[in-house]
Amino acid sequence: MARRPQGGAAWTVGPDHLILNVRLTPKSSRDLIEGTGLLADGRAVLKARVRAVPEAGKANAAMVRLIAGALDVAPAKIIVESGATGRVKSLRIAGEAETLARRLAALVSPAP
């Protein structure tokens, strides 16, 4: 049974994975995770930017590498489940979901 963390986070914790909603901006000046945001429909997303262009899966591959590096997981553990050709994507990240959720929370928390 999946459960959503408190505070309308951009991810859902499953038994052996985490589902992460991402809004990707390609052709940026640098690769960067900007934090979280809300879409017009109220869904929370992780905002990410990559330098890669959105053709032939290049931007998606760059996003997977960026998120894998930030969460310290192998890129092969991240699958784009939906939104491969759109800006808003759903990623399935295999692994210990609670650990991944803690890493994401630390990543998007403002610095003290």
Buried (B, 14 or more C-beta within 10 A) or exposed (E): EEEEBEEEBBBBBBEEBBBBBBBBBBEBEEBBBEBBEEEEEEEBBBBBBBBBEBEEEBBBBBBBBBBBEBBEBEEEBBEBEEBEEEBBBBBBBBBEBEEBBEBBBEBBEEEE
